[in-house]
Amino acid sequence: MTYSERLRRETGGFFLKLREVWSEHRLLRWFVYLVLAGILALTIIWILVARNLPDARMLVNYQPALPSVVRGVDGEIVHSFERERRVQLQYDDFPEPLIEAYLSAEDKTFFSHGGVDLPGTINAVIDYATKFGSGERAVGGSTITQQVAKNVLLSNEYSVTRKLKEMVLAREIEDVLTKQQILELYLNEIPLGRRSFGVQAAARAYFDKDVDQLDLHEMAFLAILPKAPERYGRAANAELAMERRNFVLGQMAENDFITEAEARAAQAQPLGLQRQQPGARSADAGYFFESVRRELIDRFGENAEDGDNSVYAGGLWIRTSLDTELQNAARDALRAGLLRYHGNRGWTGPIATLNVDEGNLSGQLASSNLGINYEDWRVGVVTERSGSRATIAFANGDTSPLSGLPDNLKTGDVIAASPSGSGYRVRTVPEISGGFVAEQPFTGRILAMQGGFDSRLGDFNRATQADRQPGSTIKPFVYATGLENGFTPASEVPDQTYCYYQGAGLGEKCFRNFSGRGGGVHTMRWGLEQSRNLMTIHIAMEAGMENVVKTIDRVGIGDYEPYPAFALGAGETTVEKMVSAYSALANQGRQMPATTIDFVQDRTGKVIWRADRRACNNCNMAEWDGNPMPRFAAGGRQVLDPGTAFQTVHMLEGVVERGTATVLRDLDMPLFGKTGTTNGPTNVWFVGGSPDVVAGVYLGFDQPRNMGGYAQGGTLAAPIVKQFISDTREKWSGSPFVAPEGIRMVRVNRLSGKRVFEGWPTDEPKPAVIWEAFKADTEPPIATRQDAIAAKREEVLDLIRRARIGATRSRQSVAAEEPVDFVEEQGGIY
C-alpha cells in the first residue's frame, strides 16, 4: 500500500470517528455553537463598535474649546467671549475634597478599576432590561473614564452601541493617560448646567466662587450635577437636590473622606445657590468689546473650525487698552448729555415691537437679548393694554402692573421701566444719540468708547460706524495747512465775503455769513478761537484747497474733493477718526494708529499678535556691551510738522480760554479743543483734551434732522467732555503742552498779533498781551504807536459787538459756538 493510499485511509477514519462523536455528544455540539456565536458576535461588535472608534491617543494632546478672556489696561479681567462657560484647570488646582466628592458620587472604585467597573456595568444592564420599552432612562453605570470617552470622543446618544463604544474606549484611555490626567480632563469637561462645562465654570455659575473658595456642602452639590444638571440646578427642585447632595456627603463619610461630624454639619447647610447670571463678569463697555470682537474675528476666526486661535474656542488672552474708570465716566457723561437734550420732550416711542401673534412675549424678549444698565431701569414688554391699565413682563417671566402710560403705548411694545410703588413706570430712552471716544495721544490706545445710550439696546456703534459731518471741528486742520503755507498765528485774515470764479459754466461763487454779521480783518488765532467761517475760507483758498484736503486725508479724517465746503466740515467722518487726528496735534504731529488691542496670547501664553511691532535691537543681550541703551524707534507716522502741530494746539488752547469752548475753562488745567455745529443744526461736536488724553463726542439723531436752533457744540457737546474730565480728574496730570525744537514763544498783542516789549501775559482769560508760538524767522515786527491805538480801538469795537450780541442771545449761548458757523453756498447751507 502506498503512502498516499494509507493517508487517505487514516484521514477518512478520523473524520468518520469525529462524525460519530458529534452525533453522540450533544454538549459538544452546543459548546462549538457557542464558540462560533461568540466569534461571530465579536466580529459584529468590531464592525459596529470598535472599527471606526476615535484614537484614544489624541487625548494626550487634547485641547478643549475655551472662551477668550479680555483684560483691561491694568491687566484685570474685564470680559470674556464665550458661548459656553469653560475654565481649564490643572489637576493640582482642584481641592482634594472636591475630587473626593466626585469619586463618591460617580465612581468610588476609580483608582482601582481599569476603565470599566464590571459590577456597575452588570447593574446597568439589568436596569436597562427592566426598563426596556418603558421610555424611562436606565442608570448609566459609567465610570469616570467612560464619561470622559463619551464627553470628549463620542456623542450623548442614548443606545447600547454607544455604551459598548464607551467601554472599548475606556480601556484604551486607561492605557494612554494616568488616573490624574483622566480626572483632570473629566473635571474640566463635564457638563454641569447653566451653560457651564467643568467644575470651575460651574462654581462661578452656581455660587459665584472659584473652586478653592467652595465649602464642603457646595462641593457636594457640584458632584450631584453630572447625573441631571438641568434638574438639580433649578430652584423648583431644591428639595430633590438637597436630598441627593446629602446622600453624596454621606457617601464621602462612608468612604472615609470626611468624618461623620463633618458630613452632618455640611448636610445642615442650605443649598445657597446664586441666581443665574446673564453672562460672565464684564465691565460695562459693550461698544468697546464689540469693536474688539470684530477685530479678533477678522484676524483669527470665530469658531473652532476657523483655526486653533479662534475667538470662541481658542482660549485667547487679550490685553486691551480699556480703562474701566474712564469708560464708566464716558458712559455716564454721554448719557447725561443725551438726557439733558431730551429734557421734558416726553415718550419718543418703544425700543422695539414684538409680534403679538407669535405669543409668549416674555420668551421673545428673552431671545432678543435687549437690556439696559441705567439706574434701576429694566427692559420689558407690554403684554396687556386696556385704557389706563397695562401689564409689563420681563425676560425672566416676572410680570407687574405698569403706570405712566403714553397714549400710543400698545401690546408688544418693548420699553424701559423702573420700579414705582407696587409696580413699574414707563421710562424714556432718549431718541437723540451720539458717540464718545477717549484716546491716549502718544500711544494711540483707545481708553474708552461709548457708541450710544446702552449697547444692550443695539450694537450699532456711533463712535466708529456713524459717518457724520464734523462741522467746525475740521477747522484746525485748515489752519494747520495755512501755517504750513506761509501763515502764522498772527497773520491778518479778512472776515469778509469770499468770491471766486468757478469757470465759464458755473460762474462766480461767493461765501457769505448767514447772519450778515462779521467784517474787518483779524488775526488767524482770533479766527480759530471764534470759529469764523469766512476767515477759514480765506485761509483755505489762499493755502490751496488741494493742500487742505491732503492734510485732512493725511491725518485720517477722510478723502475729500478740493471743494471749499469741505473746509467748513461738509464731509463725513467718525468720532474715532476725529479723535485720532486731534491726538496727532497733541503728539506734535506724530499720529499713532488708533488701537483697542495691545496684544493677544494663545492659551499657552505665547504672544501671537501685538499692536506695537517695533523692533528693539539688542534689548535681550545677556550682558551689557558698553554701548548706549537700546531704544525703540519712534512709532506711528509724522503727519504734520511738529511746529505746525504745536502752533495749532496753542491756538486751540485759546478756544477754551476765550473762544467757543469756555465752558471748560474753569477746569483750570491746560486743555485744547474745538467745538462744531453742522447745518441744521443736525450734529454738535467737541474734540479736545490734554497731552495725556484726547476725547471727542458728537450728538445727533440716527436719522439726521434739525436739533433746534439753540443746539451748539459749546452748549451740548463740550459739557459732556467737561463732565468726563471732572469725573476722572486724577487721571489727568495737568502737564502743559511742550513746544518742539525750533518754536519761539514771543509776546504779542492778543488782538493785533503785533510783537510787544511792554507788558507781560497774565492769567486773565482775555489779556492784552499773550505768548504766541512762531517758527523760526516768522516772528512779527515790533508794534508801533499807531498799531497799539488801532489794536485798542479794535478791542473796544469787539466789546461793543459782544454787548449787542448779548442783548439778543441768552447768557448761556454767548460763549457758545460762534453765530456765523454756517455759510450759504448756491442755495445750500454748510
Secondary structure, 3 states (H helix, E strand, C coil): CCHHHHHHHHHHHHHHHHHHHHHHCHHHHHHHHHHHHHHHHHHHHHHHHHCCCCCHHHHHHCCCCECEEEECCCCCEEEEECCCEECCCCHHHCCHHHHHHHHHHHCCCCCCCCCCCHHHHHHHHHHHHHHCCCCCCCCCCCCHHHHHHHHHHCCCCCCHHHHHHHHHHHHHHHHHCCHHHHHHHHHHHCECCCCEECHHHHHHHHHCCCHHHCCHHHHHHHHHCCCCHHHHCCHHHHHHHHHHHHHHHHHHHHCCCCCHHHHHHHHCCCCCCCCCCCCCCCCCCHHHHHHHHHHHHHHHCCCHHHCCCCCCCECCEEEECCCHHHHHHHHHHHHHHHHHHHCCCCCCCCCEECCHHHCCHHHHHHHHCCCCCCCCCEEEEEEEEECCEEEEECCCCCEEEEECCCCCCCCCEEEEEEEECCEEEEECCCCCEEEEEEECCCCCEEEEEECCCCHHHCCCCCCCCCCECCHHHHHHHHHHHHHCCCCCCCCEEECCCEEEECCCCCCEEEECECCCCCCCEEEHHHHHHCCCHHHHHHHHHHHCHHHHHHHHHHCCCCCCCCCHHHHHCCCCECHHHHHHHHHHHHCCCEECCCECEEEEECCCCCEEEECCCCCCCCCCCCCCCCCCCCCCCCCCEECCCHHHHHHHHHHHHHHHHHCCCHHHHHHCCCCEEEEEECCCCCEEEEEEECCCCEEEEEEECCCCCCCCCCCCHHHHHHHHHHHHHHHCHHHCCCCCCCCCCCEEEEEEECCCCCECCCCCCCCCCCCCEEEEEEECCCCCCECCHHHHHHHHHHHHHHHHHHHHHHHHCCHHHCCCCCCCCCEEECCEEC
